[in-house]
Amino acid sequence: MSRLDRITADPTICHGKPVVRGMRYPVEMLLELLAAGMSMDEILADYPDLEVDDILAALEYAAIVTAQRTTIPFNAA
């Protein structure tokens, strides 16, 4: 079951970045919170407008975007 219908982009909201349900919660921000080690429960507690499916939609969106053949060079440790 896809949750991508929860991800929207509107030039008048967050400069057109992908956001959750038209609200000012960019997908990028949710991914950064998860990458920083926050749990879904912590994110939901801090942002009560969000739902579990919103976070899962952000992850689904990121999976699709990163599946593209474009790579970003970085220095390996």
PQR file with spaces between the fields and no chain letter, atoms N, CA, C, O and H, PARSE charges and radii, in Angstrom:
ATOM       1  N    MET     1       0.841   -1.183    0.000 -0.4000 1.5000
ATOM       2  CA   MET     1       0.000    0.000    0.000 -0.0000 2.0000
ATOM       3  C    MET     1       0.881    1.240    0.000  0.5500 1.7000
ATOM       4  O    MET     1       1.696    1.435    0.902 -0.5500 1.4000
ATOM       5  N    SER     2       0.715    2.056   -0.994 -0.4000 1.5000
ATOM       6  CA   SER     2       1.492    3.284   -1.101 -0.0000 2.0000
ATOM       7  C    SER     2       0.864    4.389   -0.255  0.5500 1.7000
ATOM       8  O    SER     2      -0.356    4.509   -0.147 -0.5500 1.4000
ATOM       9  H    SER     2       0.053    1.898   -1.727  0.4000 1.0000
ATOM      10  N    ARG     3       1.735    5.178    0.331 -0.4000 1.5000
ATOM      11  CA   ARG     3       1.287    6.330    1.116 -0.0000 2.0000
ATOM      12  C    ARG     3       1.693    7.643    0.442  0.5500 1.7000
ATOM      13  O    ARG     3       1.602    8.712    1.044 -0.5500 1.4000
ATOM      14  H    ARG     3       2.726    5.081    0.243  0.4000 1.0000
ATOM      15  N    LEU     4       2.138    7.550   -0.805 -0.4000 1.5000
ATOM      16  CA   LEU     4       2.665    8.725   -1.490 -0.0000 2.0000
ATOM      17  C    LEU     4       1.638    9.834   -1.679  0.5500 1.7000
ATOM      18  O    LEU     4       2.014   10.980   -1.926 -0.5500 1.4000
ATOM      19  H    LEU     4       2.212    6.681   -1.294  0.4000 1.0000
ATOM      20  N    ASP     5       0.358    9.521   -1.571 -0.4000 1.5000
ATOM      21  CA   ASP     5      -0.657   10.573   -1.698 -0.0000 2.0000
ATOM      22  C    ASP     5      -0.566   11.576   -0.549  0.5500 1.7000
ATOM      23  O    ASP     5      -1.171   12.646   -0.614 -0.5500 1.4000
ATOM      24  H    ASP     5       0.052    8.590   -1.370  0.4000 1.0000
ATOM      25  N    ARG     6       0.176   11.243    0.487 -0.4000 1.5000
ATOM      26  CA   ARG     6       0.379   12.149    1.614 -0.0000 2.0000
ATOM      27  C    ARG     6       1.476   13.173    1.337  0.5500 1.7000
ATOM      28  O    ARG     6       1.600   14.161    2.061 -0.5500 1.4000
ATOM      29  H    ARG     6       0.667   10.374    0.540  0.4000 1.0000
ATOM      30  N    ILE     7       2.260   12.943    0.307 -0.4000 1.5000
ATOM      31  CA   ILE     7       3.355   13.853   -0.028 -0.0000 2.0000
ATOM      32  C    ILE     7       2.883   14.791   -1.139  0.5500 1.7000
ATOM      33  O    ILE     7       2.426   14.352   -2.195 -0.5500 1.4000
ATOM      34  H    ILE     7       2.159   12.140   -0.280  0.4000 1.0000
ATOM      35  N    THR     8       3.004   16.078   -0.877 -0.4000 1.5000
ATOM      36  CA   THR     8       2.563   17.082   -1.845 -0.0000 2.0000
ATOM      37  C    THR     8       3.678   18.094   -2.070  0.5500 1.7000
ATOM      38  O    THR     8       4.615   18.197   -1.279 -0.5500 1.4000
ATOM      39  H    THR     8       3.375   16.434   -0.020  0.4000 1.0000
ATOM      40  N    ALA     9       3.559   18.827   -3.147 -0.4000 1.5000
ATOM      41  CA   ALA     9       4.490   19.918   -3.431 -0.0000 2.0000
ATOM      42  C    ALA     9       3.688   21.073   -4.018  0.5500 1.7000
ATOM      43  O    ALA     9       2.936   20.906   -4.978 -0.5500 1.4000
ATOM      44  H    ALA     9       2.797   18.743   -3.790  0.4000 1.0000
ATOM      45  N    ASP    10       3.862   22.227   -3.430 -0.4000 1.5000
ATOM      46  CA   ASP    10       3.146   23.428   -3.841 -0.0000 2.0000
ATOM      47  C    ASP    10       4.143   24.580   -3.757  0.5500 1.7000
ATOM      48  O    ASP    10       4.760   24.788   -2.713 -0.5500 1.4000
ATOM      49  H    ASP    10       4.473   22.363   -2.650  0.4000 1.0000
ATOM      50  N    PRO    11       4.305   25.327   -4.841 -0.5600 1.5000
ATOM      51  CA   PRO    11       5.286   26.424   -4.820  0.2800 2.0000
ATOM      52  C    PRO    11       5.054   27.446   -3.713  0.5500 1.7000
ATOM      53  O    PRO    11       5.981   28.170   -3.348 -0.5500 1.4000
ATOM      54  N    THR    12       3.847   27.522   -3.172 -0.4000 1.5000
ATOM      55  CA   THR    12       3.546   28.496   -2.124 -0.0000 2.0000
ATOM      56  C    THR    12       3.791   27.950   -0.720  0.5500 1.7000
ATOM      57  O    THR    12       3.649   28.677    0.264 -0.5500 1.4000
ATOM      58  H    THR    12       3.094   26.934   -3.469  0.4000 1.0000
ATOM      59  N    ILE    13       4.157   26.675   -0.625 -0.4000 1.5000
ATOM      60  CA   ILE    13       4.415   26.055    0.686 -0.0000 2.0000
ATOM      61  C    ILE    13       5.855   25.546    0.701  0.5500 1.7000
ATOM      62  O    ILE    13       6.222   24.696   -0.110 -0.5500 1.4000
ATOM      63  H    ILE    13       4.273   26.084   -1.423  0.4000 1.0000
ATOM      64  N    CYS    14       6.658   26.059    1.608 -0.4000 1.5000
ATOM      65  CA   CYS    14       8.060   25.637    1.772 -0.0000 2.0000
ATOM      66  C    CYS    14       8.826   25.676    0.456  0.5500 1.7000
ATOM      67  O    CYS    14       9.632   24.790    0.174 -0.5500 1.4000
ATOM      68  H    CYS    14       6.359   26.750    2.266  0.4000 1.0000
ATOM      69  N    HIS    15       8.575   26.695   -0.337 -0.4000 1.5000
ATOM      70  CA   HIS    15       9.298   26.915   -1.601 -0.0000 2.0000
ATOM      71  C    HIS    15       9.166   25.738   -2.570  0.5500 1.7000
ATOM      72  O    HIS    15      10.055   25.495   -3.385 -0.5500 1.4000
ATOM      73  H    HIS    15       7.920   27.415   -0.108  0.4000 1.0000
ATOM      74  N    GLY    16       8.060   25.017   -2.475 -0.4000 1.5000
ATOM      75  CA   GLY    16       7.819   23.914   -3.406 -0.0000 2.0000
ATOM      76  C    GLY    16       8.470   22.603   -3.026  0.5500 1.7000
ATOM      77  O    GLY    16       8.385   21.633   -3.778 -0.5500 1.4000
ATOM      78  H    GLY    16       7.337   25.214   -1.812  0.4000 1.0000
ATOM      79  N    LYS    17       9.123   22.551   -1.865 -0.4000 1.5000
ATOM      80  CA   LYS    17       9.726   21.288   -1.431 -0.0000 2.0000
ATOM      81  C    LYS    17       8.613   20.284   -1.124  0.5500 1.7000
ATOM      82  O    LYS    17       7.505   20.684   -0.767 -0.5500 1.4000
ATOM      83  H    LYS    17       9.192   23.340   -1.254  0.4000 1.0000
ATOM      84  N    PRO    18       8.896   18.986   -1.258 -0.5600 1.5000
ATOM      85  CA   PRO    18       7.895   17.984   -0.884  0.2800 2.0000
ATOM      86  C    PRO    18       7.598   18.075    0.613  0.5500 1.7000
ATOM      87  O    PRO    18       8.506   18.088    1.443 -0.5500 1.4000
ATOM      88  N    VAL    19       6.318   18.136    0.933 -0.4000 1.5000
ATOM      89  CA   VAL    19       5.870   18.236    2.321 -0.0000 2.0000
ATOM      90  C    VAL    19       4.800   17.185    2.590  0.5500 1.7000
ATOM      91  O    VAL    19       4.295   16.536    1.674 -0.5500 1.4000
ATOM      92  H    VAL    19       5.580   18.125    0.258  0.4000 1.0000
ATOM      93  N    VAL    20       4.473   17.037    3.850 -0.4000 1.5000
ATOM      94  CA   VAL    20       3.452   16.074    4.265 -0.0000 2.0000
ATOM      95  C    VAL    20       2.087   16.747    4.271  0.5500 1.7000
ATOM      96  O    VAL    20       1.888   17.758    4.945 -0.5500 1.4000
ATOM      97  H    VAL    20       4.883   17.564    4.594  0.4000 1.0000
ATOM      98  N    ARG    21       1.173   16.197    3.538 -0.4000 1.5000
ATOM      99  CA   ARG    21      -0.235   16.611    3.505 -0.0000 2.0000
ATOM     100  C    ARG    21      -0.455   18.111    3.369  0.5500 1.7000
ATOM     101  O    ARG    21      -1.393   18.661    3.945 -0.5500 1.4000
ATOM     102  H    ARG    21       1.335   15.376    2.991  0.4000 1.0000
ATOM     103  N    GLY    22       0.406   18.768    2.610 -0.4000 1.5000
ATOM     104  CA   GLY    22       0.227   20.196    2.388 -0.0000 2.0000
ATOM     105  C    GLY    22       0.563   21.057    3.581  0.5500 1.7000
ATOM     106  O    GLY    22       0.392   22.275    3.538 -0.5500 1.4000
ATOM     107  H    GLY    22       1.169   18.322    2.141  0.4000 1.0000
ATOM     108  N    MET    23       1.044   20.434    4.656 -0.4000 1.5000
ATOM     109  CA   MET    23       1.435   21.188    5.842 -0.0000 2.0000
ATOM     110  C    MET    23       2.899   21.595    5.698  0.5500 1.7000
ATOM     111  O    MET    23       3.574   21.177    4.758 -0.5500 1.4000
ATOM     112  H    MET    23       1.182   19.445    4.691  0.4000 1.0000
ATOM     113  N    ARG    24       3.365   22.378    6.594 -0.4000 1.5000
ATOM     114  CA   ARG    24       4.745   22.867    6.526 -0.0000 2.0000
ATOM     115  C    ARG    24       5.709   21.929    7.238  0.5500 1.7000
ATOM     116  O    ARG    24       6.523   22.352    8.059 -0.5500 1.4000
ATOM     117  H    ARG    24       2.816   22.718    7.357  0.4000 1.0000
ATOM     118  N    TYR    25       5.599   20.659    6.909 -0.4000 1.5000
ATOM     119  CA   TYR    25       6.516   19.636    7.413 -0.0000 2.0000
ATOM     120  C    TYR    25       7.226   19.022    6.213  0.5500 1.7000
ATOM     121  O    TYR    25       6.721   18.067    5.623 -0.5500 1.4000
ATOM     122  H    TYR    25       4.938   20.315    6.242  0.4000 1.0000
ATOM     123  N    PRO    26       8.395   19.557    5.840 -0.5600 1.5000
ATOM     124  CA   PRO    26       9.102   19.014    4.681  0.2800 2.0000
ATOM     125  C    PRO    26       9.563   17.573    4.906  0.5500 1.7000
ATOM     126  O    PRO    26       9.957   17.198    6.010 -0.5500 1.4000
ATOM     127  N    VAL    27       9.507   16.792    3.858 -0.4000 1.5000
ATOM     128  CA   VAL    27      10.009   15.417    3.901 -0.0000 2.0000
ATOM     129  C    VAL    27      11.455   15.439    4.387  0.5500 1.7000
ATOM     130  O    VAL    27      11.857   14.615    5.209 -0.5500 1.4000
ATOM     131  H    VAL    27       9.187   17.096    2.961  0.4000 1.0000
ATOM     132  N    GLU    28      12.218   16.375    3.878 -0.4000 1.5000
ATOM     133  CA   GLU    28      13.629   16.504    4.251 -0.0000 2.0000
ATOM     134  C    GLU    28      13.808   16.605    5.764  0.5500 1.7000
ATOM     135  O    GLU    28      14.695   15.960    6.323 -0.5500 1.4000
ATOM     136  H    GLU    28      11.892   17.044    3.210  0.4000 1.0000
ATOM     137  N    MET    29      12.977   17.404    6.432 -0.4000 1.5000
ATOM     138  CA   MET    29      13.078   17.574    7.871 -0.0000 2.0000
ATOM     139  C    MET    29      12.812   16.256    8.602  0.5500 1.7000
ATOM     140  O    MET    29      13.530   15.900    9.537 -0.5500 1.4000
ATOM     141  H    MET    29      12.256   17.927    5.978  0.4000 1.0000
ATOM     142  N    LEU    30      11.780   15.540    8.168 -0.4000 1.5000
ATOM     143  CA   LEU    30      11.465   14.274    8.823 -0.0000 2.0000
ATOM     144  C    LEU    30      12.595   13.276    8.664  0.5500 1.7000
ATOM     145  O    LEU    30      12.921   12.550    9.603 -0.5500 1.4000
ATOM     146  H    LEU    30      11.198   15.828    7.408  0.4000 1.0000
ATOM     147  N    LEU    31      13.191   13.235    7.491 -0.4000 1.5000
ATOM     148  CA   LEU    31      14.322   12.334    7.260 -0.0000 2.0000
ATOM     149  C    LEU    31      15.516   12.727    8.122  0.5500 1.7000
ATOM     150  O    LEU    31      16.212   11.863    8.655 -0.5500 1.4000
ATOM     151  H    LEU    31      12.927   13.826    6.728  0.4000 1.0000
ATOM     152  N    GLU    32      15.750   14.015    8.259 -0.4000 1.5000
ATOM     153  CA   GLU    32      16.857   14.473    9.102 -0.0000 2.0000
ATOM     154  C    GLU    32      16.630   14.095   10.565  0.5500 1.7000
ATOM     155  O    GLU    32      17.568   13.698   11.255 -0.5500 1.4000
ATOM     156  H    GLU    32      15.185   14.717    7.826  0.4000 1.0000
ATOM     157  N    LEU    33      15.401   14.213   11.034 -0.4000 1.5000
ATOM     158  CA   LEU    33      15.103   13.822   12.418 -0.0000 2.0000
ATOM     159  C    LEU    33      15.347   12.334   12.627  0.5500 1.7000
ATOM     160  O    LEU    33      15.936   11.933   13.631 -0.5500 1.4000
ATOM     161  H    LEU    33      14.638   14.535   10.473  0.4000 1.0000
ATOM     162  N    LEU    34      14.899   11.523   11.688 -0.4000 1.5000
ATOM     163  CA   LEU    34      15.123   10.077   11.779 -0.0000 2.0000
ATOM     164  C    LEU    34      16.619    9.766   11.726  0.5500 1.7000
ATOM     165  O    LEU    34      17.109    8.933   12.488 -0.5500 1.4000
ATOM     166  H    LEU    34      14.420   11.849   10.873  0.4000 1.0000
ATOM     167  N    ALA    35      17.341   10.434   10.827 -0.4000 1.5000
ATOM     168  CA   ALA    35      18.781   10.204   10.691 -0.0000 2.0000
ATOM     169  C    ALA    35      19.537   10.625   11.950  0.5500 1.7000
ATOM     170  O    ALA    35      20.590   10.070   12.264 -0.5500 1.4000
ATOM     171  H    ALA    35      16.942   11.110   10.207  0.4000 1.0000
ATOM     172  N    ALA    36      18.995   11.604   12.667 -0.4000 1.5000
ATOM     173  CA   ALA    36      19.624   12.064   13.902 -0.0000 2.0000
ATOM     174  C    ALA    36      19.357   11.119   15.064  0.5500 1.7000
ATOM     175  O    ALA    36      19.905   11.287   16.153 -0.5500 1.4000
ATOM     176  H    ALA    36      18.140   12.055   12.412  0.4000 1.0000
ATOM     177  N    GLY    37      18.514   10.126   14.823 -0.4000 1.5000
ATOM     178  CA   GLY    37      18.266    9.127   15.860 -0.0000 2.0000
ATOM     179  C    GLY    37      16.937    9.236   16.574  0.5500 1.7000
ATOM     180  O    GLY    37      16.659    8.456   17.485 -0.5500 1.4000
ATOM     181  H    GLY    37      18.070    9.989   13.938  0.4000 1.0000
ATOM     182  N    MET    38      16.106   10.193   16.176 -0.4000 1.5000
ATOM     183  CA   MET    38      14.791   10.287   16.810 -0.0000 2.0000
ATOM     184  C    MET    38      13.937    9.109   16.378  0.5500 1.7000
ATOM     185  O    MET    38      13.988    8.679   15.226 -0.5500 1.4000
ATOM     186  H    MET    38      16.331   10.826   15.435  0.4000 1.0000
ATOM     187  N    SER    39      13.160    8.596   17.304 -0.4000 1.5000
ATOM     188  CA   SER    39      12.227    7.519   16.974 -0.0000 2.0000
ATOM     189  C    SER    39      10.955    8.131   16.391  0.5500 1.7000
ATOM     190  O    SER    39      10.712    9.331   16.517 -0.5500 1.4000
ATOM     191  H    SER    39      13.119    8.945   18.240  0.4000 1.0000
ATOM     192  N    MET    40      10.160    7.295   15.759 -0.4000 1.5000
ATOM     193  CA   MET    40       8.884    7.788   15.232 -0.0000 2.0000
ATOM     194  C    MET    40       8.024    8.316   16.371  0.5500 1.7000
ATOM     195  O    MET    40       7.353    9.336   16.219 -0.5500 1.4000
ATOM     196  H    MET    40      10.357    6.320   15.657  0.4000 1.0000
ATOM     197  N    ASP    41       8.038    7.635   17.505 -0.4000 1.5000
ATOM     198  CA   ASP    41       7.232    8.089   18.644 -0.0000 2.0000
ATOM     199  C    ASP    41       7.682    9.462   19.141  0.5500 1.7000
ATOM     200  O    ASP    41       6.851   10.290   19.514 -0.5500 1.4000
ATOM     201  H    ASP    41       8.583    6.806   17.629  0.4000 1.0000
ATOM     202  N    GLU    42       8.990    9.702   19.147 -0.4000 1.5000
ATOM     203  CA   GLU    42       9.495   11.013   19.575 -0.0000 2.0000
ATOM     204  C    GLU    42       9.075   12.103   18.602  0.5500 1.7000
ATOM     205  O    GLU    42       8.685   13.195   19.015 -0.5500 1.4000
ATOM     206  H    GLU    42       9.665    9.029   18.844  0.4000 1.0000
ATOM     207  N    ILE    43       9.153   11.808   17.314 -0.4000 1.5000
ATOM     208  CA   ILE    43       8.743   12.786   16.305 -0.0000 2.0000
ATOM     209  C    ILE    43       7.256   13.094   16.453  0.5500 1.7000
ATOM     210  O    ILE    43       6.853   14.256   16.414 -0.5500 1.4000
ATOM     211  H    ILE    43       9.470   10.921   16.978  0.4000 1.0000
ATOM     212  N    LEU    44       6.448   12.062   16.621 -0.4000 1.5000
ATOM     213  CA   LEU    44       5.005   12.259   16.759 -0.0000 2.0000
ATOM     214  C    LEU    44       4.669   13.043   18.022  0.5500 1.7000
ATOM     215  O    LEU    44       3.718   13.824   18.031 -0.5500 1.4000
ATOM     216  H    LEU    44       6.775   11.118   16.652  0.4000 1.0000
ATOM     217  N    ALA    45       5.436   12.845   19.079 -0.4000 1.5000
ATOM     218  CA   ALA    45       5.206   13.599   20.320 -0.0000 2.0000
ATOM     219  C    ALA    45       5.557   15.076   20.129  0.5500 1.7000
ATOM     220  O    ALA    45       4.872   15.953   20.654 -0.5500 1.4000
ATOM     221  H    ALA    45       6.209   12.210   19.071  0.4000 1.0000
ATOM     222  N    ASP    46       6.630   15.347   19.375 -0.4000 1.5000
ATOM     223  CA   ASP    46       7.056   16.728   19.141 -0.0000 2.0000
ATOM     224  C    ASP    46       6.190   17.448   18.112  0.5500 1.7000
ATOM     225  O    ASP    46       6.054   18.671   18.154 -0.5500 1.4000
ATOM     226  H    ASP    46       7.186   14.634   18.948  0.4000 1.0000
ATOM     227  N    TYR    47       5.607   16.689   17.194 -0.4000 1.5000
ATOM     228  CA   TYR    47       4.800   17.262   16.106 -0.0000 2.0000
ATOM     229  C    TYR    47       3.436   16.564   16.075  0.5500 1.7000
ATOM     230  O    TYR    47       3.220   15.668   15.259 -0.5500 1.4000
ATOM     231  H    TYR    47       5.717   15.696   17.161  0.4000 1.0000
ATOM     232  N    PRO    48       2.522   16.964   16.950 -0.5600 1.5000
ATOM     233  CA   PRO    48       1.248   16.256   17.094  0.2800 2.0000
ATOM     234  C    PRO    48       0.340   16.275   15.866  0.5500 1.7000
ATOM     235  O    PRO    48      -0.608   15.494   15.789 -0.5500 1.4000
ATOM     236  N    ASP    49       0.618   17.155   14.907 -0.4000 1.5000
ATOM     237  CA   ASP    49      -0.172   17.166   13.668 -0.0000 2.0000
ATOM     238  C    ASP    49       0.163   15.974   12.772  0.5500 1.7000
ATOM     239  O    ASP    49      -0.613   15.621   11.883 -0.5500 1.4000
ATOM     240  H    ASP    49       1.389   17.790   14.969  0.4000 1.0000
ATOM     241  N    LEU    50       1.315   15.361   13.009 -0.4000 1.5000
ATOM     242  CA   LEU    50       1.755   14.256   12.159 -0.0000 2.0000
ATOM     243  C    LEU    50       1.177   12.923   12.614  0.5500 1.7000
ATOM     244  O    LEU    50       0.790   12.748   13.769 -0.5500 1.4000
ATOM     245  H    LEU    50       1.945   15.647   13.731  0.4000 1.0000
ATOM     246  N    GLU    51       1.131   11.996   11.675 -0.4000 1.5000
ATOM     247  CA   GLU    51       0.662   10.633   11.934 -0.0000 2.0000
ATOM     248  C    GLU    51       1.746    9.662   11.486  0.5500 1.7000
ATOM     249  O    GLU    51       2.619   10.020   10.696 -0.5500 1.4000
ATOM     250  H    GLU    51       1.445   12.138   10.736  0.4000 1.0000
ATOM     251  N    VAL    52       1.688    8.443   11.990 -0.4000 1.5000
ATOM     252  CA   VAL    52       2.654    7.413   11.620 -0.0000 2.0000
ATOM     253  C    VAL    52       2.744    7.298   10.097  0.5500 1.7000
ATOM     254  O    VAL    52       3.842    7.220    9.547 -0.5500 1.4000
ATOM     255  H    VAL    52       0.979    8.153   12.632  0.4000 1.0000
ATOM     256  N    ASP    53       1.615    7.289    9.424 -0.4000 1.5000
ATOM     257  CA   ASP    53       1.620    7.156    7.967 -0.0000 2.0000
ATOM     258  C    ASP    53       2.326    8.315    7.268  0.5500 1.7000
ATOM     259  O    ASP    53       2.815    8.150    6.150 -0.5500 1.4000
ATOM     260  H    ASP    53       0.723    7.353    9.870  0.4000 1.0000
ATOM     261  N    ASP    54       2.388    9.474    7.903 -0.4000 1.5000
ATOM     262  CA   ASP    54       3.117   10.600    7.326 -0.0000 2.0000
ATOM     263  C    ASP    54       4.616   10.311    7.301  0.5500 1.7000
ATOM     264  O    ASP    54       5.293   10.579    6.308 -0.5500 1.4000
ATOM     265  H    ASP    54       1.991    9.608    8.811  0.4000 1.0000
ATOM     266  N    ILE    55       5.120    9.771    8.386 -0.4000 1.5000
ATOM     267  CA   ILE    55       6.547    9.441    8.453 -0.0000 2.0000
ATOM     268  C    ILE    55       6.866    8.307    7.487  0.5500 1.7000
ATOM     269  O    ILE    55       7.890    8.339    6.805 -0.5500 1.4000
ATOM     270  H    ILE    55       4.571    9.554    9.193  0.4000 1.0000
ATOM     271  N    LEU    56       6.000    7.317    7.429 -0.4000 1.5000
ATOM     272  CA   LEU    56       6.209    6.218    6.489 -0.0000 2.0000
ATOM     273  C    LEU    56       6.147    6.709    5.045  0.5500 1.7000
ATOM     274  O    LEU    56       6.870    6.202    4.188 -0.5500 1.4000
ATOM     275  H    LEU    56       5.168    7.292    7.983  0.4000 1.0000
ATOM     276  N    ALA    57       5.297    7.682    4.774 -0.4000 1.5000
ATOM     277  CA   ALA    57       5.217    8.261    3.434 -0.0000 2.0000
ATOM     278  C    ALA    57       6.521    8.981    3.090  0.5500 1.7000
ATOM     279  O    ALA    57       6.996    8.894    1.957 -0.5500 1.4000
ATOM     280  H    ALA    57       4.710    8.094    5.471  0.4000 1.0000
ATOM     281  N    ALA    58       7.096    9.686    4.054 -0.4000 1.5000
ATOM     282  CA   ALA    58       8.369   10.366    3.822 -0.0000 2.0000
ATOM     283  C    ALA    58       9.465    9.359    3.506  0.5500 1.7000
ATOM     284  O    ALA    58      10.287    9.592    2.621 -0.5500 1.4000
ATOM     285  H    ALA    58       6.710    9.756    4.974  0.4000 1.0000
ATOM     286  N    LEU    59       9.480    8.250    4.220 -0.4000 1.5000
ATOM     287  CA   LEU    59      10.466    7.200    3.950 -0.0000 2.0000
ATOM     288  C    LEU    59      10.239    6.561    2.582  0.5500 1.7000
ATOM     289  O    LEU    59      11.195    6.271    1.863 -0.5500 1.4000
ATOM     290  H    LEU    59       8.812    8.061    4.940  0.4000 1.0000
ATOM     291  N    GLU    60       8.988    6.344    2.227 -0.4000 1.5000
ATOM     292  CA   GLU    60       8.679    5.779    0.913 -0.0000 2.0000
ATOM     293  C    GLU    60       9.135    6.732   -0.194  0.5500 1.7000
ATOM     294  O    GLU    60       9.715    6.303   -1.192 -0.5500 1.4000
ATOM     295  H    GLU    60       8.211    6.580    2.811  0.4000 1.0000
ATOM     296  N    TYR    61       8.871    8.011   -0.013 -0.4000 1.5000
ATOM     297  CA   TYR    61       9.288    9.011   -0.989 -0.0000 2.0000
ATOM     298  C    TYR    61      10.811    9.004   -1.138  0.5500 1.7000
ATOM     299  O    TYR    61      11.334    9.031   -2.252 -0.5500 1.4000
ATOM     300  H    TYR    61       8.399    8.359    0.797  0.4000 1.0000
ATOM     301  N    ALA    62      11.511    8.968   -0.011 -0.4000 1.5000
ATOM     302  CA   ALA    62      12.977    8.954   -0.045 -0.0000 2.0000
ATOM     303  C    ALA    62      13.497    7.705   -0.744  0.5500 1.7000
ATOM     304  O    ALA    62      14.479    7.777   -1.483 -0.5500 1.4000
ATOM     305  H    ALA    62      11.087    8.946    0.894  0.4000 1.0000
ATOM     306  N    ALA    63      12.860    6.575   -0.524 -0.4000 1.5000
ATOM     307  CA   ALA    63      13.285    5.338   -1.183 -0.0000 2.0000
ATOM     308  C    ALA    63      13.160    5.458   -2.694  0.5500 1.7000
ATOM     309  O    ALA    63      14.034    5.005   -3.434 -0.5500 1.4000
ATOM     310  H    ALA    63      12.063    6.517    0.076  0.4000 1.0000
ATOM     311  N    ILE    64      12.087    6.061   -3.144 -0.4000 1.5000
ATOM     312  CA   ILE    64      11.880    6.222   -4.590 -0.0000 2.0000
ATOM     313  C    ILE    64      12.894    7.195   -5.170  0.5500 1.7000
ATOM     314  O    ILE    64      13.472    6.939   -6.227 -0.5500 1.4000
ATOM     315  H    ILE    64      11.377    6.429   -2.543  0.4000 1.0000
ATOM     316  N    VAL    65      13.109    8.302   -4.485 -0.4000 1.5000
ATOM     317  CA   VAL    65      14.051    9.303   -4.980 -0.0000 2.0000
ATOM     318  C    VAL    65      15.470    8.735   -5.024  0.5500 1.7000
ATOM     319  O    VAL    65      16.196    8.981   -5.987 -0.5500 1.4000
ATOM     320  H    VAL    65      12.639    8.509   -3.627  0.4000 1.0000
ATOM     321  N    THR    66      15.874    7.990   -4.016 -0.4000 1.5000
ATOM     322  CA   THR    66      17.236    7.458   -3.989 -0.0000 2.0000
ATOM     323  C    THR    66      17.407    6.252   -4.904  0.5500 1.7000
ATOM     324  O    THR    66      18.537    5.839   -5.163 -0.5500 1.4000
ATOM     325  H    THR    66      15.284    7.790   -3.233  0.4000 1.0000
ATOM     326  N    ALA    67      16.333    5.687   -5.392 -0.4000 1.5000
ATOM     327  CA   ALA    67      16.427    4.566   -6.326 -0.0000 2.0000
ATOM     328  C    ALA    67      16.859    5.034   -7.711  0.5500 1.7000
ATOM     329  O    ALA    67      17.212    4.220   -8.564 -0.5500 1.4000
ATOM     330  H    ALA    67      15.414    6.023   -5.182  0.4000 1.0000
ATOM     331  N    GLN    68      16.831    6.328   -7.928 -0.4000 1.5000
ATOM     332  CA   GLN    68      17.270    6.878   -9.207 -0.0000 2.0000
ATOM     333  C    GLN    68      18.760    6.589   -9.372  0.5500 1.7000
ATOM     334  O    GLN    68      19.461    6.350   -8.389 -0.5500 1.4000
ATOM     335  H    GLN    68      16.545    6.989   -7.235  0.4000 1.0000
ATOM     336  N    ARG    69      19.226    6.609  -10.571 -0.4000 1.5000
ATOM     337  CA   ARG    69      20.615    6.252  -10.847 -0.0000 2.0000
ATOM     338  C    ARG    69      21.610    7.367  -10.557  0.5500 1.7000
ATOM     339  O    ARG    69      22.814    7.178  -10.729 -0.5500 1.4000
ATOM     340  H    ARG    69      18.656    6.803  -11.370  0.4000 1.0000
ATOM     341  N    THR    70      21.138    8.497  -10.133 -0.4000 1.5000
ATOM     342  CA   THR    70      22.027    9.601   -9.806 -0.0000 2.0000
ATOM     343  C    THR    70      22.677    9.341   -8.458  0.5500 1.7000
ATOM     344  O    THR    70      22.005    8.936   -7.509 -0.5500 1.4000
ATOM     345  H    THR    70      20.160    8.651   -9.994  0.4000 1.0000
ATOM     346  N    THR    71      23.972    9.570   -8.371 -0.4000 1.5000
ATOM     347  CA   THR    71      24.662    9.402   -7.090 -0.0000 2.0000
ATOM     348  C    THR    71      25.287   10.724   -6.683  0.5500 1.7000
ATOM     349  O    THR    71      25.580   11.575   -7.523 -0.5500 1.4000
ATOM     350  H    THR    71      24.517    9.899   -9.142  0.4000 1.0000
ATOM     351  N    ILE    72      25.480   10.877   -5.421 -0.4000 1.5000
ATOM     352  CA   ILE    72      26.116   12.072   -4.879 -0.0000 2.0000
ATOM     353  C    ILE    72      27.495   11.643   -4.365  0.5500 1.7000
ATOM     354  O    ILE    72      27.590   10.803   -3.470 -0.5500 1.4000
ATOM     355  H    ILE    72      25.242   10.186   -4.739  0.4000 1.0000
ATOM     356  N    PRO    73      28.551   12.214   -4.924 -0.5600 1.5000
ATOM     357  CA   PRO    73      29.891   11.811   -4.468  0.2800 2.0000
ATOM     358  C    PRO    73      30.129   12.241   -3.028  0.5500 1.7000
ATOM     359  O    PRO    73      29.715   13.322   -2.609 -0.5500 1.4000
ATOM     360  N    PHE    74      30.787   11.395   -2.297 -0.4000 1.5000
ATOM     361  CA   PHE    74      31.173   11.712   -0.921 -0.0000 2.0000
ATOM     362  C    PHE    74      32.475   11.011   -0.623  0.5500 1.7000
ATOM     363  O    PHE    74      32.852   10.060   -1.308 -0.5500 1.4000
ATOM     364  H    PHE    74      31.124   10.517   -2.638  0.4000 1.0000
ATOM     365  N    ASN    75      33.158   11.477    0.394 -0.4000 1.5000
ATOM     366  CA   ASN    75      34.423   10.867    0.797 -0.0000 2.0000
ATOM     367  C    ASN    75      34.147    9.736    1.761  0.5500 1.7000
ATOM     368  O    ASN    75      33.511    9.930    2.797 -0.5500 1.4000
ATOM     369  H    ASN    75      32.851   12.250    0.950  0.4000 1.0000
ATOM     370  N    ALA    76      34.622    8.562    1.420 -0.4000 1.5000
ATOM     371  CA   ALA    76      34.462    7.413    2.316 -0.0000 2.0000
ATOM     372  C    ALA    76      35.421    7.567    3.491  0.5500 1.7000
ATOM     373  O    ALA    76      36.541    8.053    3.329 -0.5500 1.4000
ATOM     374  H    ALA    76      35.138    8.403    0.579  0.4000 1.0000
ATOM     375  N    ALA    77      34.985    7.159    4.649 -0.4000 1.5000
ATOM     376  CA   ALA    77      35.822    7.273    5.842 -0.0000 2.0000
ATOM     377  C    ALA    77      36.904    6.221    5.857  0.5500 1.7000
ATOM     378  O    ALA    77      37.703    6.170    6.792 -0.5500 1.4000
ATOM     379  H    ALA    77      34.075    6.765    4.780  0.4000 1.0000
